[in-house]
Amino acid sequence: MTAPGPGPVAGPDAAPYCVRHPDRPTALACTRCGRPACPDCLRPAPVGAHCVDCIAEANRAGGNVRRPRAATGGRPGERPVVTTTLVVVNVVVFLLTAVSAGSVWDNVASPLAQATWLVPADVAAGQWWRLVTSGFLHIGPLHIAVNMFALWVLGRDLELVLGQLRFALLYAVSLLGGSAAVVLLGEPHRPVAGASGAVFGLMGALLVVLRRLQLNQGPALLTIGINVVLSFTIPGLSLLGHLGGLVTGVLVATVLVHGPARSRPSAGLLAVGGIAVVLLVLVAVRALTLTG
């Protein structure tokens, strides 16, 4: 998330690249050989995920590689449909605001932007849709370029291992968590916008998933650390939105890949719904104080 005005927008650090597709950055790796691999090159295994090369090698050796639903919820062969849809929707909204404003660089002048960005005082006045719509609004081409690159790199990996429904819930509740943090602790009349809260939620979730799959968490920790530091130091960024999304993403991912969700997926989904309800209740209480 960011506030209107000049200044760069933070994005995640560069990820390793898939060994079979050198043009594809990825945060995942084969749990058998340890090499980085993109979602197209990984298949869920009883523990973690195996790359297609390891599967082929096992088949040649007469091995029997199982392809069940992964412990984190993903299924073999799924495509990042949700991630792709989110990127498309964000780009379409940006183009609409640019056309409406008559400027790509000053798209924030669009009436659509001003009707959808997040202003805590407006939410308190009853415009609750801003909690969600602000997460699809971006200020300038650099803002959307950085966020969409981050969403694509993080999203397609997480969607593979979590599955489409769980990933969609993770993204939605992380977006809500970032917006809730802005409403609860932010300046009442300062507008913010952007998918950064949800993207930070994906960063936090990636850390939880890597730990669950017993993979190296170092690059994820480094990426999160760099982006948190940038959130503190670069003017115009919404630190509250970033941290709110990050914490919410960690909570949602923990619920989805640990505890009751491992044996009863419906319990995990119900718990995620509970997190969303708590966030909305907190926003409602804050709204009462702003209008009181």
C-alpha positions as CSV (number, residue, x, y, z in Angstrom):
1,M,0.0,0.0,0.0
2,T,1.1,3.5,-0.6
3,A,-0.2,7.0,-0.3
4,P,-0.6,9.4,-3.2
5,G,2.6,11.3,-4.0
6,P,6.1,10.7,-5.6
7,G,8.6,8.1,-4.5
8,P,9.5,4.6,-5.3
9,V,7.6,1.6,-4.1
10,A,9.2,-1.4,-2.3
11,G,9.1,-4.8,-3.8
12,P,10.5,-8.2,-2.9
13,D,14.1,-9.0,-3.5
14,A,15.0,-11.2,-6.5
15,A,14.3,-14.9,-6.1
16,P,16.3,-17.9,-7.3
17,Y,15.5,-19.0,-10.8
18,C,14.1,-22.4,-11.9
19,V,16.8,-24.8,-13.2
20,R,14.6,-25.8,-16.2
21,H,13.3,-22.3,-16.9
22,P,16.1,-19.7,-16.3
23,D,13.7,-16.9,-17.0
24,R,11.3,-17.8,-14.1
25,P,12.2,-16.6,-10.6
26,T,10.8,-18.9,-7.9
27,A,10.8,-19.3,-4.1
28,L,10.2,-23.1,-4.3
29,A,12.7,-26.0,-4.5
30,C,12.6,-29.7,-5.0
31,T,12.6,-31.5,-1.6
32,R,14.5,-34.4,-3.2
33,C,17.4,-32.7,-5.0
34,G,17.2,-29.2,-3.5
35,R,17.3,-27.4,-6.8
36,P,15.0,-24.3,-7.3
37,A,12.0,-25.1,-9.5
38,C,9.0,-23.2,-10.7
39,P,5.4,-24.4,-10.1
40,D,5.3,-26.0,-13.6
41,C,8.3,-28.2,-12.7
42,L,7.1,-29.4,-9.3
43,R,4.7,-32.1,-8.3
44,P,3.4,-32.6,-4.7
45,A,5.0,-35.5,-2.9
46,P,4.2,-37.2,0.5
47,V,6.8,-34.8,2.0
48,G,7.3,-31.5,0.1
49,A,7.3,-31.4,-3.7
50,H,9.5,-33.2,-6.3
51,C,10.7,-31.7,-9.5
52,V,9.9,-33.4,-12.8
53,D,13.5,-34.5,-13.3
54,C,13.5,-36.4,-10.0
55,I,10.2,-38.0,-10.8
56,A,11.5,-39.1,-14.2
57,E,14.6,-40.5,-12.6
58,A,12.6,-42.4,-10.1
59,N,10.4,-43.8,-12.8
60,R,13.4,-44.9,-14.9
61,A,14.7,-46.7,-11.8
62,G,11.5,-48.4,-11.3
63,G,10.4,-46.2,-8.4
64,N,6.8,-45.5,-7.6
65,V,6.2,-41.8,-7.1
66,R,2.9,-41.0,-5.5
67,R,1.0,-37.8,-6.4
68,P,-1.5,-37.2,-3.6
69,R,-2.8,-33.9,-2.4
70,A,0.1,-32.1,-0.8
71,A,0.2,-31.7,3.0
72,T,-0.4,-28.0,2.4
73,G,-3.4,-28.5,0.2
74,G,-2.2,-28.2,-3.4
75,R,-2.9,-30.7,-6.2
76,P,-0.6,-31.9,-9.0
77,G,-1.0,-30.1,-12.3
78,E,-2.9,-27.1,-11.0
79,R,-2.3,-23.8,-12.8
80,P,-2.1,-20.4,-11.1
81,V,-5.6,-19.4,-12.1
82,V,-6.2,-17.2,-9.1
83,T,-2.9,-15.5,-9.3
84,T,-3.4,-14.8,-13.0
85,T,-6.9,-13.5,-12.4
86,L,-5.7,-11.1,-9.7
87,V,-3.0,-9.7,-11.9
88,V,-5.5,-9.1,-14.7
89,V,-8.0,-7.4,-12.5
90,N,-5.3,-5.1,-11.0
91,V,-4.1,-4.1,-14.4
92,V,-7.6,-3.5,-15.7
93,V,-8.4,-1.3,-12.8
94,F,-5.2,0.7,-13.3
95,L,-6.0,1.2,-17.0
96,L,-9.5,2.3,-16.2
97,T,-8.2,5.0,-13.8
98,A,-5.5,6.1,-16.3
99,V,-8.1,6.5,-19.0
100,S,-10.5,8.3,-16.6
101,A,-7.8,10.7,-15.4
102,G,-6.3,11.1,-18.9
103,S,-2.9,10.3,-17.6
104,V,-0.9,7.1,-16.8
105,W,1.4,8.9,-14.4
106,D,-1.4,10.9,-12.6
107,N,-4.1,8.2,-12.6
108,V,-4.8,9.1,-9.0
109,A,-6.7,12.1,-10.3
110,S,-9.4,9.8,-11.6
111,P,-12.8,10.0,-9.8
112,L,-12.7,6.1,-9.7
113,A,-9.5,6.3,-7.7
114,Q,-10.8,8.8,-5.3
115,A,-14.0,6.7,-4.8
116,T,-12.1,3.5,-4.1
117,W,-8.9,4.3,-2.2
118,L,-8.7,3.7,1.6
119,V,-9.5,6.6,3.9
120,P,-10.2,5.5,7.5
121,A,-12.7,8.4,8.0
122,D,-14.6,7.4,4.9
123,V,-14.8,3.8,6.1
124,A,-16.1,5.0,9.5
125,A,-18.7,6.9,7.5
126,G,-20.0,3.7,6.1
127,Q,-17.9,3.3,2.9
128,W,-16.7,-0.2,3.9
129,W,-16.0,-1.2,0.3
130,R,-12.8,0.8,0.5
131,L,-11.3,-1.9,2.6
132,V,-11.3,-4.2,-0.5
133,T,-11.3,-1.8,-3.5
134,S,-8.2,0.0,-2.3
135,G,-6.2,-3.2,-2.7
136,F,-6.8,-3.2,-6.4
137,L,-5.9,0.5,-6.9
138,H,-2.4,1.6,-7.7
139,I,-0.8,5.0,-8.0
140,G,1.3,5.3,-11.1
141,P,3.0,2.7,-13.4
142,L,5.9,1.9,-11.1
143,H,3.6,1.1,-8.2
144,I,1.6,-1.4,-10.1
145,A,4.6,-2.9,-12.0
146,V,6.4,-3.7,-8.7
147,N,3.3,-5.1,-7.0
148,M,2.3,-7.2,-9.9
149,F,5.7,-8.7,-10.3
150,A,5.8,-9.6,-6.6
151,L,2.3,-11.0,-6.8
152,W,3.2,-13.2,-9.8
153,V,6.4,-14.5,-8.4
154,L,5.0,-15.2,-4.9
155,G,1.5,-16.1,-5.9
156,R,2.1,-18.8,-8.5
157,D,4.3,-20.7,-6.0
158,L,1.9,-20.4,-3.1
159,E,-1.1,-21.3,-5.2
160,L,0.7,-24.5,-6.3
161,V,1.3,-25.7,-2.7
162,L,-1.8,-24.3,-1.1
163,G,-4.4,-25.0,-3.8
164,Q,-6.6,-22.4,-5.4
165,L,-9.3,-22.0,-2.7
166,R,-6.8,-21.7,0.2
167,F,-4.6,-19.3,-1.8
168,A,-7.6,-17.1,-2.6
169,L,-8.6,-17.0,1.0
170,L,-5.0,-16.2,2.0
171,Y,-4.9,-13.3,-0.4
172,A,-8.3,-11.9,0.5
173,V,-7.8,-12.0,4.3
174,S,-4.2,-10.6,4.0
175,L,-5.6,-7.7,1.9
176,L,-8.2,-7.2,4.6
177,G,-5.6,-7.3,7.3
178,G,-3.5,-4.6,5.7
179,S,-6.6,-2.4,5.3
180,A,-7.7,-3.0,8.9
181,A,-4.3,-2.0,10.2
182,V,-4.5,1.3,8.3
183,V,-8.0,2.0,9.7
184,L,-7.1,1.0,13.2
185,L,-3.8,2.9,13.5
186,G,-3.5,5.2,10.5
187,E,-4.3,8.9,10.1
188,P,-8.1,9.3,9.6
189,H,-7.9,11.4,6.5
190,R,-4.8,10.1,4.7
191,P,-5.7,8.0,1.6
192,V,-3.7,4.8,0.8
193,A,-4.0,2.3,-2.0
194,G,-2.2,-0.7,-3.4
195,A,-1.9,-4.5,-3.3
196,S,1.2,-4.3,-1.1
197,G,-0.7,-5.4,2.1
198,A,-1.8,-8.6,0.3
199,V,1.6,-9.1,-1.2
200,F,3.2,-8.8,2.2
201,G,0.7,-11.4,3.4
202,L,2.0,-13.7,0.7
203,M,5.6,-13.1,2.0
204,G,4.6,-14.1,5.5
205,A,2.7,-17.1,4.2
206,L,5.7,-18.2,2.2
207,L,7.8,-18.3,5.3
208,V,5.2,-20.5,7.1
209,V,4.9,-22.8,4.0
210,L,8.7,-23.2,3.6
211,R,8.9,-24.2,7.3
212,R,6.1,-26.7,6.9
213,L,7.8,-28.3,3.9
214,Q,11.2,-28.2,5.6
215,L,12.8,-26.0,3.0
216,N,15.3,-23.3,3.4
217,Q,13.7,-20.1,4.9
218,G,16.7,-17.9,4.5
219,P,15.8,-16.2,1.2
220,A,12.3,-15.6,2.4
221,L,13.5,-14.1,5.7
222,L,15.9,-11.8,3.8
223,T,13.2,-10.7,1.4
224,I,10.8,-9.8,4.3
225,G,13.5,-8.0,6.2
226,I,14.6,-5.9,3.2
227,N,11.0,-4.9,2.5
228,V,10.2,-4.1,6.1
229,V,13.3,-1.8,6.2
230,L,12.2,-0.2,3.0
231,S,8.7,0.4,4.3
232,F,10.3,2.3,7.2
233,T,12.7,4.3,5.1
234,I,11.0,5.2,1.8
235,P,8.5,8.1,2.0
236,G,5.0,7.6,0.8
237,L,4.7,3.9,1.7
238,S,2.1,2.6,4.1
239,L,4.0,0.9,6.8
240,L,0.9,0.0,8.6
241,G,-0.7,-1.7,5.5
242,H,2.5,-3.7,4.9
243,L,2.9,-4.9,8.5
244,G,-0.8,-5.6,8.8
245,G,-0.8,-7.7,5.7
246,L,2.4,-9.5,6.8
247,V,1.1,-10.5,10.2
248,T,-2.3,-11.5,8.8
249,G,-0.6,-13.7,6.1
250,V,1.5,-15.5,8.8
251,L,-1.7,-16.2,10.9
252,V,-3.7,-17.4,7.9
253,A,-1.0,-19.6,6.6
254,T,-0.3,-21.1,10.0
255,V,-4.0,-22.0,10.3
256,L,-4.1,-23.5,6.9
257,V,-1.0,-25.7,7.1
258,H,-0.8,-26.6,10.8
259,G,-3.2,-27.7,13.5
260,P,-6.7,-28.9,12.7
261,A,-6.4,-28.0,9.0
262,R,-4.0,-30.9,8.4
263,S,-6.6,-33.5,9.3
264,R,-9.8,-31.5,8.8
265,P,-9.5,-28.9,6.0
266,S,-12.9,-27.5,6.8
267,A,-11.7,-26.5,10.3
268,G,-8.9,-24.6,8.7
269,L,-11.2,-22.7,6.4
270,L,-13.5,-21.9,9.3
271,A,-10.6,-20.6,11.3
272,V,-9.6,-18.3,8.4
273,G,-13.2,-17.0,8.3
274,G,-12.9,-16.3,12.0
275,I,-9.7,-14.2,11.4
276,A,-11.6,-12.2,8.9
277,V,-14.6,-11.7,11.3
278,V,-12.2,-10.5,14.0
279,L,-10.6,-7.9,11.6
280,L,-14.0,-6.6,10.6
281,V,-15.1,-6.3,14.3
282,L,-12.0,-4.3,15.1
283,V,-12.7,-2.0,12.1
284,A,-16.3,-1.5,13.3
285,V,-15.1,-0.6,16.8
286,R,-12.6,1.8,15.3
287,A,-15.3,3.3,13.1
288,L,-17.4,4.1,16.2
289,T,-14.5,6.0,17.8
290,L,-13.9,8.0,14.6
291,T,-17.6,9.0,14.3
292,G,-18.2,9.4,18.1
